[in-house]
Amino acid sequence: MDATLRRLGIPGVVAPVNPEHAAGTWRVYDSADPVTRKDITSDVLAAFVAKFREANPEPPGKPQSGPTRGFIVPPNED
């Protein structure tokens, strides 16, 4: 996820919530310092969705066919 954010130009540092427990929950922060960092996960997710909606807008009136899980990150075409 960290590499994908960099590729898309979205700032943030992906890190575990508890630096002592890397197998636990991870979030996106504004800096790597566990003492001073601020959780910006919701802002980053919104920016991530906005990037893909710009590139792939849904046709008007197209209903969603059910629950969707996960996400697909297209390859870098640069």
Residue frames as qw, qx, qy, qz and C-alpha x, y, z in Angstrom:
[[0.000, 0.886, 0.463, 0.000, 0.00, 0.00, 0.00],
 [0.340, -0.743, 0.098, 0.568, 2.85, 2.36, 0.80],
 [0.349, -0.127, 0.595, 0.713, 4.31, 1.98, -2.71],
 [0.157, 0.608, 0.698, 0.343, 0.89, 2.47, -4.29],
 [0.142, -0.910, -0.285, 0.266, 0.33, 5.71, -2.38],
 [0.340, -0.564, 0.331, 0.676, 3.73, 7.01, -3.51],
 [0.320, 0.160, 0.715, 0.600, 2.99, 6.05, -7.12],
 [0.039, 0.751, 0.614, 0.239, -0.32, 7.92, -6.99],
 [0.193, 0.439, -0.109, 0.871, 1.26, 10.96, -5.33],
 [0.581, -0.687, -0.247, -0.359, -0.79, 10.58, -2.16],
 [0.115, 0.561, -0.625, 0.531, 1.22, 11.48, 0.95],
 [0.808, -0.434, 0.107, -0.383, 1.25, 9.16, 3.95],
 [0.113, 0.455, -0.868, 0.166, 3.26, 6.57, 5.84],
 [0.853, -0.187, -0.348, -0.340, 1.76, 3.09, 6.20],
 [0.155, 0.391, -0.776, 0.470, 2.64, 1.63, 9.61],
 [0.472, -0.366, -0.800, 0.055, 1.28, -0.67, 12.29],
 [0.396, -0.802, -0.153, -0.420, -0.87, 0.96, 14.96],
 [0.698, -0.669, 0.251, 0.043, 1.35, -0.66, 17.57],
 [0.383, 0.748, -0.541, -0.043, 4.97, -0.56, 16.38],
 [0.288, -0.416, 0.841, -0.192, 5.74, -3.51, 18.69],
 [0.595, 0.209, 0.757, -0.174, 3.07, -5.68, 17.01],
 [0.124, 0.364, -0.534, -0.753, 3.58, -5.62, 13.23],
 [0.044, -0.197, -0.944, -0.261, 1.07, -8.44, 12.72],
 [0.095, 0.561, 0.639, -0.517, -1.73, -6.24, 14.08],
 [0.322, 0.851, 0.414, -0.032, -3.77, -3.43, 12.55],
 [0.456, -0.035, 0.218, 0.862, -2.08, -0.99, 10.18],
 [0.153, 0.887, 0.357, -0.249, -3.10, 2.62, 9.40],
 [0.523, 0.530, 0.119, 0.657, -1.80, 5.54, 7.34],
 [0.417, -0.742, -0.220, 0.477, -0.06, 8.37, 9.21],
 [0.276, 0.960, -0.022, 0.047, 1.30, 11.80, 8.35],
 [0.131, 0.763, -0.615, 0.149, 4.79, 10.85, 9.62],
 [0.747, 0.100, -0.653, 0.072, 6.75, 7.78, 10.67],
 [0.078, 0.307, -0.648, 0.693, 7.36, 8.94, 14.27],
 [0.416, -0.417, -0.805, -0.071, 5.05, 6.86, 16.49],
 [0.253, -0.414, -0.510, 0.710, 5.07, 9.59, 19.16],
 [0.091, 0.435, 0.045, -0.895, 4.00, 12.56, 17.03],
 [0.019, -0.098, -0.780, -0.618, 2.22, 10.95, 14.06],
 [0.497, 0.235, 0.286, -0.785, -1.40, 11.70, 13.21],
 [0.443, 0.236, 0.859, 0.099, -3.74, 9.07, 11.75],
 [0.307, 0.449, -0.198, -0.815, -4.79, 10.22, 8.26],
 [0.286, 0.082, 0.935, 0.191, -6.21, 6.90, 7.03],
 [0.362, 0.669, 0.612, -0.217, -9.68, 8.26, 6.22],
 [0.191, 0.830, -0.150, -0.502, -8.24, 11.21, 4.26],
 [0.104, -0.426, 0.796, 0.417, -5.92, 8.91, 2.32],
 [0.353, 0.288, 0.889, 0.048, -8.72, 6.46, 1.50],
 [0.343, 0.801, 0.343, -0.352, -10.86, 9.35, 0.22],
 [0.100, 0.749, -0.436, -0.488, -7.95, 10.60, -1.94],
 [0.269, -0.165, 0.912, 0.261, -7.37, 7.07, -3.22],
 [0.396, 0.533, 0.743, -0.086, -11.01, 6.66, -4.26],
 [0.252, 0.856, 0.072, -0.445, -11.06, 10.12, -5.85],
 [0.094, -0.545, 0.667, 0.500, -8.01, 9.27, -8.00],
 [0.223, 0.075, 0.937, 0.259, -9.75, 6.23, -9.45],
 [0.316, 0.698, 0.587, -0.262, -13.13, 7.89, -9.86],
 [0.137, 0.769, -0.225, -0.583, -11.44, 10.61, -11.93],
 [0.006, -0.387, 0.811, 0.439, -9.91, 7.98, -14.19],
 [0.152, -0.161, -0.943, -0.248, -12.88, 5.58, -14.25],
 [0.406, 0.006, 0.279, -0.870, -16.20, 7.34, -13.63],
 [0.316, 0.251, 0.909, -0.103, -19.18, 5.03, -13.33],
 [0.082, -0.298, -0.592, -0.744, -21.77, 5.32, -16.08],
 [0.377, -0.106, 0.285, -0.875, -24.90, 7.12, -14.83],
 [0.799, -0.021, -0.014, -0.601, -27.68, 4.82, -13.68],
 [0.641, 0.230, -0.732, 0.008, -25.53, 1.69, -13.54],
 [0.742, -0.574, 0.091, -0.334, -26.64, -0.25, -10.47],
 [0.042, -0.540, 0.824, -0.164, -24.10, -2.06, -8.33],
 [0.743, 0.017, -0.584, -0.326, -24.57, -5.82, -8.57],
 [0.850, -0.429, -0.306, 0.030, -23.92, -6.65, -4.92],
 [0.527, -0.809, 0.188, 0.181, -21.25, -6.37, -2.28],
 [0.656, 0.636, -0.296, 0.280, -17.70, -5.67, -3.40],
 [0.738, -0.636, 0.113, 0.193, -14.67, -6.64, -1.35],
 [0.691, -0.217, 0.299, 0.621, -11.07, -5.57, -1.70],
 [0.281, 0.877, -0.064, -0.384, -9.69, -3.37, -4.44],
 [0.821, 0.270, 0.272, 0.423, -7.68, -3.64, -7.64],
 [0.149, -0.813, 0.202, 0.525, -4.78, -1.29, -8.30],
 [0.781, 0.619, 0.067, 0.038, -4.12, -0.97, -12.02],
 [0.783, -0.086, 0.102, 0.608, -0.50, -1.23, -13.19],
 [0.121, -0.766, 0.098, 0.624, 1.56, 1.89, -13.60],
 [0.708, 0.572, 0.367, 0.192, 1.42, 2.82, -17.29],
 [0.019, -0.945, 0.212, 0.250, 4.19, 5.43, -17.15]]
